[in-house]
Amino acid sequence: MNEDAWHKRQRWAESVIGLRQIDAITEADRELLFREYDGMQQAIQDELQAAAPEFGRRARDEGREAAESWMHARMHALGVERGRRLKQVLGELSIADQLELDRTA
């Protein structure tokens, strides 16, 4: 984990711990949120590692811009998938009835 990612995780963890300390979420909620965050980060790393050979091939054969476009589309699809999963996980929290999970931004 690079330093920037570590700092982001620390800030996020402090927020979740703060919610637990004021009893806004349960201990089970805290654990669920930590597992989901770490799982999301691992999924991103796994996807980047798995895509690296294809990215290299595309960069050689089609050019760097095309390879970056392909990678962007893959990362976008992963983001959409993880967003759906996060919404599902948030629905499992003890405070789910207080969240506006169907609201669009």
Backbone as JSON Lines, residues from 0, in Angstrom:
{"i":0,"aa":"M","n":[0.86,-1.18,0.0],"ca":[0.0,0.0,0.0],"c":[0.9,1.24,0.0]}
{"i":1,"aa":"N","n":[0.67,2.14,-0.96],"ca":[1.49,3.34,-1.0],"c":[1.08,4.3,0.12]}
{"i":2,"aa":"E","n":[1.9,5.3,0.33],"ca":[1.68,6.21,1.46],"c":[0.36,6.97,1.36]}
{"i":3,"aa":"D","n":[0.0,7.42,0.16],"ca":[-1.26,8.13,-0.03],"c":[-2.45,7.23,0.3]}
{"i":4,"aa":"A","n":[-2.42,6.0,-0.19],"ca":[-3.5,5.05,0.1],"c":[-3.57,4.77,1.59]}
{"i":5,"aa":"W","n":[-2.41,4.67,2.23],"ca":[-2.38,4.41,3.68],"c":[-3.03,5.57,4.43]}
{"i":6,"aa":"H","n":[-2.7,6.8,4.04],"ca":[-3.29,7.98,4.71],"c":[-4.8,8.05,4.48]}
{"i":7,"aa":"K","n":[-5.26,7.74,3.27],"ca":[-6.7,7.73,3.0],"c":[-7.4,6.69,3.87]}
{"i":8,"aa":"R","n":[-6.78,5.51,3.98],"ca":[-7.4,4.47,4.81],"c":[-7.42,4.9,6.27]}
{"i":9,"aa":"Q","n":[-6.37,5.54,6.73],"ca":[-6.33,6.0,8.12],"c":[-7.43,7.01,8.39]}
{"i":10,"aa":"R","n":[-7.61,7.97,7.48],"ca":[-8.67,8.96,7.67],"c":[-10.04,8.29,7.65]}
{"i":11,"aa":"W","n":[-10.24,7.36,6.74],"ca":[-11.51,6.63,6.66],"c":[-11.73,5.83,7.94]}
{"i":12,"aa":"A","n":[-10.69,5.13,8.4],"ca":[-10.8,4.32,9.61],"c":[-11.14,5.19,10.82]}
{"i":13,"aa":"E","n":[-10.53,6.36,10.92],"ca":[-10.84,7.27,12.02],"c":[-12.31,7.67,12.0]}
{"i":14,"aa":"S","n":[-12.85,7.88,10.81],"ca":[-14.27,8.24,10.7],"c":[-15.16,7.1,11.18]}
{"i":15,"aa":"V","n":[-14.86,5.88,10.75],"ca":[-15.66,4.72,11.16],"c":[-15.53,4.49,12.66]}
{"i":16,"aa":"I","n":[-14.33,4.59,13.18],"ca":[-14.12,4.42,14.62],"c":[-14.87,5.5,15.39]}
{"i":17,"aa":"G","n":[-14.86,6.72,14.86],"ca":[-15.6,7.81,15.5],"c":[-17.09,7.52,15.55]}
{"i":18,"aa":"L","n":[-17.64,6.98,14.46],"ca":[-19.06,6.61,14.46],"c":[-19.35,5.55,15.51]}
{"i":19,"aa":"R","n":[-18.42,4.62,15.67],"ca":[-18.61,3.56,16.67],"c":[-18.51,4.14,18.09]}
{"i":20,"aa":"Q","n":[-17.6,5.06,18.29],"ca":[-17.4,5.64,19.62],"c":[-18.62,6.43,20.1]}
{"i":21,"aa":"I","n":[-19.36,7.0,19.16],"ca":[-20.57,7.73,19.57],"c":[-21.82,6.86,19.44]}
{"i":22,"aa":"D","n":[-21.61,5.56,19.27],"ca":[-22.7,4.58,19.16],"c":[-23.63,4.84,17.98]}
{"i":23,"aa":"A","n":[-23.12,5.46,16.92],"ca":[-23.92,5.66,15.72],"c":[-24.02,4.37,14.93]}
{"i":24,"aa":"I","n":[-23.01,3.5,15.08],"ca":[-23.02,2.19,14.44],"c":[-22.63,1.15,15.48]}
{"i":25,"aa":"T","n":[-22.97,-0.09,15.2],"ca":[-22.63,-1.18,16.12],"c":[-21.22,-1.69,15.81]}
{"i":26,"aa":"E","n":[-20.73,-2.55,16.69],"ca":[-19.43,-3.17,16.47],"c":[-19.48,-4.04,15.2]}
{"i":27,"aa":"A","n":[-20.59,-4.72,14.99],"ca":[-20.75,-5.54,13.78],"c":[-20.72,-4.65,12.53]}
{"i":28,"aa":"D","n":[-21.34,-3.47,12.61],"ca":[-21.31,-2.52,11.49],"c":[-19.87,-2.09,11.21]}
{"i":29,"aa":"R","n":[-19.14,-1.77,12.27],"ca":[-17.74,-1.34,12.13],"c":[-16.92,-2.41,11.42]}
{"i":30,"aa":"E","n":[-17.08,-3.65,11.85],"ca":[-16.34,-4.76,11.24],"c":[-16.73,-4.92,9.78]}
{"i":31,"aa":"L","n":[-18.01,-4.83,9.49],"ca":[-18.5,-4.96,8.11],"c":[-17.91,-3.86,7.22]}
{"i":32,"aa":"L","n":[-17.89,-2.65,7.72],"ca":[-17.34,-1.54,6.94],"c":[-15.84,-1.71,6.7]}
{"i":33,"aa":"F","n":[-15.11,-2.16,7.71],"ca":[-13.68,-2.4,7.54],"c":[-13.43,-3.51,6.51]}
{"i":34,"aa":"R","n":[-14.18,-4.6,6.6],"ca":[-14.01,-5.69,5.63],"c":[-14.32,-5.22,4.22]}
{"i":35,"aa":"E","n":[-15.39,-4.45,4.07],"ca":[-15.78,-3.99,2.74],"c":[-14.73,-3.06,2.15]}
{"i":36,"aa":"Y","n":[-14.21,-2.14,2.94],"ca":[-13.19,-1.21,2.45],"c":[-11.95,-1.98,2.02]}
{"i":37,"aa":"D","n":[-11.49,-2.87,2.87],"ca":[-10.29,-3.64,2.54],"c":[-10.53,-4.54,1.33]}
{"i":38,"aa":"G","n":[-11.73,-5.11,1.22],"ca":[-12.06,-5.92,0.06],"c":[-12.08,-5.1,-1.21]}
{"i":39,"aa":"M","n":[-12.58,-3.88,-1.13],"ca":[-12.61,-3.0,-2.29],"c":[-11.18,-2.67,-2.74]}
{"i":40,"aa":"Q","n":[-10.34,-2.33,-1.79],"ca":[-8.95,-2.02,-2.13],"c":[-8.24,-3.23,-2.75]}
{"i":41,"aa":"Q","n":[-8.5,-4.4,-2.2],"ca":[-7.88,-5.62,-2.73],"c":[-8.4,-5.91,-4.14]}
{"i":42,"aa":"A","n":[-9.68,-5.7,-4.38],"ca":[-10.25,-5.93,-5.71],"c":[-9.59,-5.02,-6.74]}
{"i":43,"aa":"I","n":[-9.34,-3.79,-6.37],"ca":[-8.68,-2.84,-7.28],"c":[-7.26,-3.32,-7.59]}
{"i":44,"aa":"Q","n":[-6.52,-3.69,-6.56],"ca":[-5.16,-4.18,-6.77],"c":[-5.14,-5.44,-7.62]}
{"i":45,"aa":"D","n":[-6.06,-6.36,-7.34],"ca":[-6.14,-7.6,-8.12],"c":[-6.45,-7.31,-9.59]}
{"i":46,"aa":"E","n":[-7.38,-6.39,-9.83],"ca":[-7.77,-6.05,-11.19],"c":[-6.6,-5.4,-11.93]}
{"i":47,"aa":"L","n":[-5.9,-4.5,-11.27],"ca":[-4.75,-3.86,-11.91],"c":[-3.68,-4.89,-12.26]}
{"i":48,"aa":"Q","n":[-3.41,-5.79,-11.35],"ca":[-2.41,-6.83,-11.59],"c":[-2.83,-7.76,-12.73]}
{"i":49,"aa":"A","n":[-4.1,-8.15,-12.74],"ca":[-4.59,-9.05,-13.78],"c":[-4.6,-8.37,-15.15]}
{"i":50,"aa":"A","n":[-4.84,-7.07,-15.17],"ca":[-4.95,-6.35,-16.44],"c":[-3.6,-5.92,-17.0]}
{"i":51,"aa":"A","n":[-2.57,-5.95,-16.2],"ca":[-1.26,-5.44,-16.64],"c":[-0.75,-6.07,-17.93]}
{"i":52,"aa":"P","n":[-0.78,-7.4,-18.07],"ca":[-0.27,-7.97,-19.33],"c":[-1.07,-7.52,-20.56]}
{"i":53,"aa":"E","n":[-2.4,-7.47,-20.43],"ca":[-3.23,-7.03,-21.55],"c":[-3.01,-5.56,-21.84]}
{"i":54,"aa":"F","n":[-2.83,-4.76,-20.81],"ca":[-2.54,-3.34,-21.0],"c":[-1.25,-3.18,-21.8]}
{"i":55,"aa":"G","n":[-0.22,-3.93,-21.41],"ca":[1.05,-3.87,-22.12],"c":[0.91,-4.28,-23.58]}
{"i":56,"aa":"R","n":[0.18,-5.34,-23.83],"ca":[-0.04,-5.79,-25.2],"c":[-0.76,-4.73,-26.01]}
{"i":57,"aa":"R","n":[-1.82,-4.16,-25.43],"ca":[-2.59,-3.12,-26.14],"c":[-1.74,-1.88,-26.39]}
{"i":58,"aa":"A","n":[-0.92,-1.51,-25.41],"ca":[-0.06,-0.34,-25.59],"c":[0.91,-0.56,-26.75]}
{"i":59,"aa":"R","n":[1.46,-1.76,-26.85],"ca":[2.37,-2.08,-27.95],"c":[1.64,-2.11,-29.29]}
{"i":60,"aa":"D","n":[0.5,-2.79,-29.32],"ca":[-0.2,-3.03,-30.58],"c":[-1.08,-1.87,-31.04]}
{"i":61,"aa":"E","n":[-1.71,-1.18,-30.09],"ca":[-2.7,-0.16,-30.44],"c":[-2.31,1.25,-30.02]}
{"i":62,"aa":"G","n":[-1.28,1.35,-29.2],"ca":[-0.84,2.65,-28.71],"c":[-1.29,2.87,-27.26]}
{"i":63,"aa":"R","n":[-0.54,3.72,-26.6],"ca":[-0.8,3.96,-25.18],"c":[-2.18,4.56,-24.92]}
{"i":64,"aa":"E","n":[-2.61,5.46,-25.78],"ca":[-3.91,6.09,-25.57],"c":[-5.03,5.05,-25.62]}
{"i":65,"aa":"A","n":[-4.97,4.14,-26.55],"ca":[-5.99,3.08,-26.66],"c":[-5.93,2.17,-25.44]}
{"i":66,"aa":"A","n":[-4.73,1.85,-25.0],"ca":[-4.57,0.98,-23.82],"c":[-5.13,1.68,-22.58]}
{"i":67,"aa":"E","n":[-4.88,2.96,-22.44],"ca":[-5.4,3.7,-21.29],"c":[-6.92,3.8,-21.34]}
{"i":68,"aa":"S","n":[-7.47,3.95,-22.53],"ca":[-8.92,3.98,-22.69],"c":[-9.53,2.64,-22.27]}
{"i":69,"aa":"W","n":[-8.91,1.56,-22.71],"ca":[-9.36,0.21,-22.33],"c":[-9.31,0.04,-20.81]}
{"i":70,"aa":"M","n":[-8.19,0.46,-20.19],"ca":[-8.03,0.32,-18.74],"c":[-9.06,1.17,-18.01]}
{"i":71,"aa":"H","n":[-9.32,2.36,-18.51],"ca":[-10.32,3.23,-17.9],"c":[-11.68,2.55,-17.9]}
{"i":72,"aa":"A","n":[-12.03,1.94,-19.02],"ca":[-13.33,1.24,-19.1],"c":[-13.38,0.08,-18.11]}
{"i":73,"aa":"R","n":[-12.3,-0.65,-17.96],"ca":[-12.26,-1.76,-16.98],"c":[-12.4,-1.25,-15.56]}
{"i":74,"aa":"M","n":[-11.7,-0.18,-15.25],"ca":[-11.77,0.38,-13.89],"c":[-13.16,0.96,-13.63]}
{"i":75,"aa":"H","n":[-13.77,1.56,-14.65],"ca":[-15.12,2.08,-14.48],"c":[-16.09,0.94,-14.17]}
{"i":76,"aa":"A","n":[-15.98,-0.15,-14.92],"ca":[-16.85,-1.31,-14.68],"c":[-16.65,-1.86,-13.27]}
{"i":77,"aa":"L","n":[-15.41,-1.92,-12.83],"ca":[-15.14,-2.37,-11.47],"c":[-15.75,-1.42,-10.45]}
{"i":78,"aa":"G","n":[-15.65,-0.12,-10.69],"ca":[-16.24,0.87,-9.79],"c":[-17.75,0.73,-9.7]}
{"i":79,"aa":"V","n":[-18.4,0.49,-10.83],"ca":[-19.85,0.3,-10.83],"c":[-20.2,-0.96,-10.03]}
{"i":80,"aa":"E","n":[-19.47,-2.03,-10.27],"ca":[-19.71,-3.28,-9.55],"c":[-19.51,-3.11,-8.05]}
{"i":81,"aa":"R","n":[-18.42,-2.47,-7.65],"ca":[-18.14,-2.27,-6.22],"c":[-19.14,-1.3,-5.61]}
{"i":82,"aa":"G","n":[-19.62,-0.33,-6.38],"ca":[-20.64,0.58,-5.88],"c":[-21.94,-0.15,-5.57]}
{"i":83,"aa":"R","n":[-22.32,-1.07,-6.44],"ca":[-23.51,-1.88,-6.17],"c":[-23.31,-2.71,-4.91]}
{"i":84,"aa":"R","n":[-22.14,-3.28,-4.78],"ca":[-21.85,-4.09,-3.59],"c":[-21.89,-3.23,-2.33]}
{"i":85,"aa":"L","n":[-21.32,-2.04,-2.4],"ca":[-21.32,-1.16,-1.24],"c":[-22.74,-0.79,-0.84]}
{"i":86,"aa":"K","n":[-23.58,-0.51,-1.81],"ca":[-24.98,-0.2,-1.51],"c":[-25.64,-1.37,-0.79]}
{"i":87,"aa":"Q","n":[-25.35,-2.59,-1.24],"ca":[-25.88,-3.78,-0.59],"c":[-25.36,-3.89,0.84]}
{"i":88,"aa":"V","n":[-24.08,-3.66,1.03],"ca":[-23.48,-3.73,2.37],"c":[-24.08,-2.67,3.28]}
{"i":89,"aa":"L","n":[-24.25,-1.46,2.76],"ca":[-24.85,-0.4,3.57],"c":[-26.27,-0.77,4.0]}
{"i":90,"aa":"G","n":[-26.95,-1.5,3.14],"ca":[-28.29,-1.98,3.48],"c":[-28.3,-2.99,4.61]}
{"i":91,"aa":"E","n":[-27.15,-3.57,4.91],"ca":[-27.03,-4.54,5.99],"c":[-26.68,-3.9,7.34]}
{"i":92,"aa":"L","n":[-26.34,-2.62,7.33],"ca":[-25.97,-1.94,8.58],"c":[-27.18,-1.79,9.5]}
{"i":93,"aa":"S","n":[-26.91,-1.71,10.78],"ca":[-27.99,-1.55,11.75],"c":[-28.74,-0.23,11.56]}
{"i":94,"aa":"I","n":[-28.11,0.72,10.93],"ca":[-28.74,2.03,10.7],"c":[-29.29,2.17,9.29]}
{"i":95,"aa":"A","n":[-29.41,1.06,8.57],"ca":[-29.82,1.1,7.16],"c":[-31.14,1.81,6.95]}
{"i":96,"aa":"D","n":[-32.07,1.66,7.89],"ca":[-33.38,2.31,7.72],"c":[-33.28,3.83,7.8]}
{"i":97,"aa":"Q","n":[-32.16,4.34,8.3],"ca":[-31.96,5.79,8.4],"c":[-31.19,6.35,7.19]}
{"i":98,"aa":"L","n":[-30.65,5.47,6.37],"ca":[-29.89,5.89,5.2],"c":[-30.82,6.04,4.0]}
{"i":99,"aa":"E","n":[-30.5,6.98,3.14],"ca":[-31.27,7.18,1.91],"c":[-30.52,6.5,0.77]}
{"i":100,"aa":"L","n":[-30.59,5.17,0.71],"ca":[-29.78,4.41,-0.24],"c":[-30.28,4.5,-1.67]}
{"i":101,"aa":"D","n":[-31.54,4.84,-1.87],"ca":[-32.06,4.92,-3.23],"c":[-32.01,6.32,-3.81]}
{"i":102,"aa":"R","n":[-31.56,7.26,-3.03],"ca":[-31.48,8.64,-3.5],"c":[-30.34,8.77,-4.5]}
{"i":103,"aa":"T","n":[-30.57,9.49,-5.59],"ca":[-29.52,9.72,-6.55],"c":[-28.89,11.06,-6.26]}
{"i":104,"aa":"A","n":[-27.59,11.15,-6.5],"ca":[-26.86,12.38,-6.2],"c":[-27.06,13.42,-7.25]}
